Amino acid sequence: MGSKRSPRFDYLIREHGKPDFGVLEEQSLAKIGNTSADALIYPWVATTAIVSTIANFGIPYGTLPPGT
């Protein structure tokens, strides 16, 4: 099963070249009501999608914790 890449991301790579390194800023978790479940799920899914996309291009990445 092949991976799917965003046409927009493909365009950016073609136009500007592959970056040497990617930086992801981690999000702070927010309390929503009495649970932070929504705040946990969305950043996790979004981060997984971003990491998958840059990994498909072989771009190394690092993360910055919140508040730095």
One Martini backbone bead per residue (centre of mass of N, CA, C, O) as a GRO file, in nm:
protein
   68
    1MET     BB    1   0.092   0.039   0.027
    2GLY     BB    2   0.074   0.355  -0.048
    3SER     BB    3   0.148   0.676  -0.008
    4LYS     BB    4   0.004   0.991   0.060
    5ARG     BB    5   0.032   1.304  -0.097
    6SER     BB    6   0.030   1.628  -0.113
    7PRO     BB    7   0.007   1.840  -0.375
    8ARG     BB    8   0.115   2.089  -0.226
    9PHE     BB    9   0.375   1.961  -0.123
   10ASP     BB   10   0.489   1.882  -0.396
   11TYR     BB   11   0.503   2.169  -0.505
   12LEU     BB   12   0.696   2.288  -0.291
   13ILE     BB   13   0.930   2.097  -0.353
   14ARG     BB   14   0.965   2.171  -0.652
   15GLU     BB   15   1.000   2.489  -0.613
   16HIS     BB   16   1.208   2.482  -0.331
   17GLY     BB   17   1.277   2.224  -0.222
   18LYS     BB   18   1.431   2.034   0.009
   19PRO     BB   19   1.460   2.033   0.324
   20ASP     BB   20   1.695   1.969   0.576
   21PHE     BB   21   1.479   2.060   0.807
   22GLY     BB   22   1.239   2.001   1.066
   23VAL     BB   23   0.997   2.187   1.273
   24LEU     BB   24   0.816   2.102   1.569
   25GLU     BB   25   0.553   2.233   1.758
   26GLU     BB   26   0.433   2.182   2.047
   27GLN     BB   27   0.137   2.148   2.218
   28SER     BB   28  -0.068   2.258   2.439
   29LEU     BB   29  -0.278   2.139   2.677
   30ALA     BB   30  -0.623   2.162   2.703
   31LYS     BB   31  -0.893   2.230   2.899
   32ILE     BB   32  -1.213   2.059   2.849
   33GLY     BB   33  -1.368   2.094   3.095
   34ASN     BB   34  -1.311   1.772   3.251
   35THR     BB   35  -1.149   1.729   2.978
   36SER     BB   36  -0.861   1.643   2.743
   37ALA     BB   37  -0.931   1.468   2.493
   38ASP     BB   38  -0.950   1.670   2.256
   39ALA     BB   39  -0.661   1.789   2.308
   40LEU     BB   40  -0.518   1.512   2.244
   41ILE     BB   41  -0.620   1.412   1.964
   42TYR     BB   42  -0.563   1.636   1.760
   43PRO     BB   43  -0.251   1.668   1.788
   44TRP     BB   44  -0.188   1.373   1.725
   45VAL     BB   45  -0.306   1.362   1.436
   46ALA     BB   46  -0.157   1.604   1.317
   47THR     BB   47   0.132   1.504   1.376
   48THR     BB   48   0.115   1.240   1.218
   49ALA     BB   49   0.067   1.372   0.940
   50ILE     BB   50   0.323   1.542   0.930
   51VAL     BB   51   0.534   1.320   0.976
   52SER     BB   52   0.452   1.146   0.734
   53THR     BB   53   0.510   1.353   0.514
   54ILE     BB   54   0.815   1.409   0.577
   55ALA     BB   55   0.899   1.107   0.563
   56ASN     BB   56   0.836   1.061   0.257
   57PHE     BB   57   1.092   1.272   0.196
   58GLY     BB   58   1.330   1.241   0.411
   59ILE     BB   59   1.282   1.446   0.654
   60PRO     BB   60   1.419   1.574   0.909
   61TYR     BB   61   1.328   1.608   1.267
   62GLY     BB   62   1.208   1.828   1.527
   63THR     BB   63   1.122   1.923   1.866
   64LEU     BB   64   0.929   2.167   2.049
   65PRO     BB   65   0.848   2.260   2.339
   66PRO     BB   66   0.648   2.418   2.527
   67GLY     BB   67   0.785   2.725   2.638
   68THR     BB   68   1.066   2.790   2.444
   0.00000   0.00000   0.00000
